[in-house]
Amino acid sequence: MNTAAPALRAHHTARLLHAELTLAGAVTAVTVTGIWFEIAGASRPVAIPAGAYVIGVVAAAALLLRRRWPVWAGVAVLVLVAVYHFSGYPGGAPAIALFVALYFIGACDPPVRSFLIGLVVIAGWLVIPSLPPSALPWYSWATLGPAIGMVQFVVLGAVAGQVRRGHERTLETEQARMRERITQERLGMARELHDVIAHTVSAISVQSGLALDVFEDDPQKAHQAIVRIRALAKQAMPELRRTLQLLRDDTQTAPALAPQPGLAQLDELLNQARDADLHVETDITLPATELSSFVQLTAYRIVQEALTNVIRHAEATTVTVAIRANEEWLTVSVADNGHGPDQADESGVGLGLIGMRERAQSAGGTMSTGVRRGGGFVITAELPATAQ
């Protein structure tokens, strides 16, 4: 069972809690200190001074709500500031928590709505000191000065919120690209494994069936079929190792990988088709300049899968492999004289056709299928000659 994710979440939660308590503790310390100075410098004795400290501590504690309910945290602090004022306590030290609450209100999404809510809270602050017992004009510096500072905190929070949301969107985009890249790599691995295994197993199935059919009447021919089976298995192993090696951790020391097959190995595919009692005709014209290994691998796999489908499903006797290239395009065609996939057959060859089409598209090309004139089935792929 993987415990990494729960442990990471627990660590993240612990860090958030530590940050919440640290901020609330700092605001509490500053607020309590401010209240002490305000009471000590008051021109008249303060009744029940402990109440002032309680209000200041509760106002700071209300900031613990700021991440989940920032607006309600701001409203709660504003109410406590009003209680502090109407209780006749001097100054307005609990308003320190209001600055912090307004910063987090400004950081909310959507920013315009959050900014308007912040202005409403600030308007409440302007009204409170104008009421008894202090009855200060709203335009007095003791009232207007802190209000200007509060507006600045709302704006600062809005800017910080926009930056944070932009960073989150960038991170989400990068994660989506990474997931897409991983998906494409997995599809590529699946195609490689399917092409190698399906082709080899199909050829082995044909040769083993031949060996069983002639085992008693023609032991020599059965022996030849078994030799071909062994050769097919030996040929497939390096390709399987190369494909599986790509799944290994890249930090591990890996043995040298088998080279990727290309057009130079087409003769091996054609000979395997001939061993399956298919008459193989070829029409291959390659360009003077060597094609990239990616294009060659794509063409090789398409021919390989097409021949596999012919052997397994088409009941054909003849297959024609045509490859033509110019400076821009490589055209691959595999045609047989068997029956094409009908509605019932398509489930059996569907993965192969899908894989071939995905290979062609990954190279920037196209693939089409159709029925030949006079009977049979044809697969045609057009690949950019310069694809990498």
Sequence and secondary structure as in RCSB ss.txt:
>XXXX:A:sequence
MNTAAPALRAHHTARLLHAELTLAGAVTAVTVTGIWFEIAGASRPVAIPAGAYVIGVVAAAALLLRRRWPVWAGV
AVLVLVAVYHFSGYPGGAPAIALFVALYFIGACDPPVRSFLIGLVVIAGWLVIPSLPPSALPWYSWATLGPAIGM
VQFVVLGAVAGQVRRGHERTLETEQARMRERITQERLGMARELHDVIAHTVSAISVQSGLALDVFEDDPQKAHQA
IVRIRALAKQAMPELRRTLQLLRDDTQTAPALAPQPGLAQLDELLNQARDADLHVETDITLPATELSSFVQLTAY
RIVQEALTNVIRHAEATTVTVAIRANEEWLTVSVADNGHGPDQADESGVGLGLIGMRERAQSAGGTMSTGVRRGG
GFVITAELPATAQ
>XXXX:A:secstr
   HHHHHHHHHHHHHHHHHHHHHHHHHHHHHHHHHHHHHT SS  SSHHHHHHHHHHHHHGGGGTTT HHHHHH
HHHHHHHHHHHTT SS TTHHHHHHHHHHHHTSSSHHHHHHHHHHHHHHHHHGGGSTTT   TTSHHHHHHHHHH
HHHHHHHHHHHHHHHHHHHHHHHHHHHHHHHHHHHHHHHHHHHHHHHHHHHHHHHHHHHHHHHHTTT HHHHHHH
HHHHHHHHHHHHHHHHHHHHTTS TTS          GGGHHHHHHHHHHTT EEEEEEE  SS   HHHHHHHH
HHHHHHHHHIIIII  SEEEEEEEE SSEEEEEEEESS    TTTHHHHHHHHHHHHHHHHHTT EEEEEE TTS
 EEEEEEEETT  
